[in-house]
Amino acid sequence: MDKESAKDPHLRSWSSIEWEQAEAPVDGDPSDDGLVAGTLDERRSFGARSAAIVLGQVVARETRGAHEVWAHAAGRDLTVTQLTPEPCRGHLLRATLGDMGFDAGAFDGDLRVRGIVDQKAFSLVSVMEQEGVLNQWGHRVEAGDIIAIPPGGELDGRFQGHVAYAVVTAPWGLVMQRAEAFEWLADPGFWTEPAVYSPPPAARAACKRVLQGCSSLLRALGGGVPSGAVAFLRDELLDGVMTALAEVQVEGGVRRGVLNAARIVRGAEDFVEGGGARQAVQVEDICLALNISRRTLYRAFRDLLDISPKAYLRLKAMSAARARLLDAADRPTTVTQVALDQGFWELGRFAGAYRAMFGESPSETLRTAQGDSLRR
């Protein structure tokens, strides 16, 4: 696997709060976090024309698995494949700050994640902590790196071990408006392609303090976030990440292109997605479609995911089944239907493999999803 690595703002009184303390799970029902009331005068924080912005919801909760962390959010279209058994536990904070969003959380597991982070907004993903393998487009990502993804752009990588992250989302116009204060960031060409940036140590440490502090403040305020705090958080989050990006040297700062192993895995996934039932697709079919040898295909999957193509197809189908069961609140279904749709013909074996992978039976996942629907 390629090991290539590409090459101050601060908060006030809460800058020294530890990440673990700031991200500790909160007690109680997430729905009790409530709806943030009020509007924000945009002119007060960004110098733009006055515009009333409807504020959104702040939710902090533990998660049962990676699908809730990554895939279940407005505007996202992510496919999450769990590569190792046992539940992928974590915790999550999600806030809507007018037309900006902020996610912060952590999870433990081994995941293949691919898809669109946000259809309409720019996403700045900061890797707060990282243990094990973390790559994007086949390139190694380190703690403190920032993944910049334009609207409709894809996240495409592997997250292994313990990962703590923060995501700032903002509309294109707001990003470009704020970028004007940061010299070379004001070039629109800087923002047009997904890329990974590696700020110098001091800049990444300062960025982490900002993101930790904002996360801690949101948890402390809960659902009662006043307009003044929303204005402050919008300003701090966007400026904090952009200040770190501004410290990146132009030469070598961007990891360009998709490595060959990542390109092959993407091509195999695209072929499988277009080929109907996943279990019916054979390795030979993929090799023929991509015009590569069986050896090349296996090497690409081993280099990127440490797994064979055949085993990956089974795990991908299993994770797709979990995602479908979690969506049962919006799209009613049955365990039998989901299993058959994903190519699992022996229902008893499917249920056993599902429990070994996710720590609960498929019927338990379905009941939880249906219960969440009744509590809405």
Beta strands, then each sheet from edge to edge (+ up, - down):
strand 1: 39-41
strand 2: 52-54
strand 3: 58-63
strand 4: 77-82
strand 5: 90-97
strand 6: 100-116
strand 7: 121-130
strand 8: 134-136
strand 9: 139-140
strand 10: 146-149
strand 11: 154-171
strand 12: 195-197
sheet 1: 1+ 2-
sheet 2: 3+ 5- 6+ 4-
sheet 3: 3+ 5- 6+ 11- 7+ 10- 12+
sheet 4: 3+ 5- 6+ 11- 8+ 9-
end
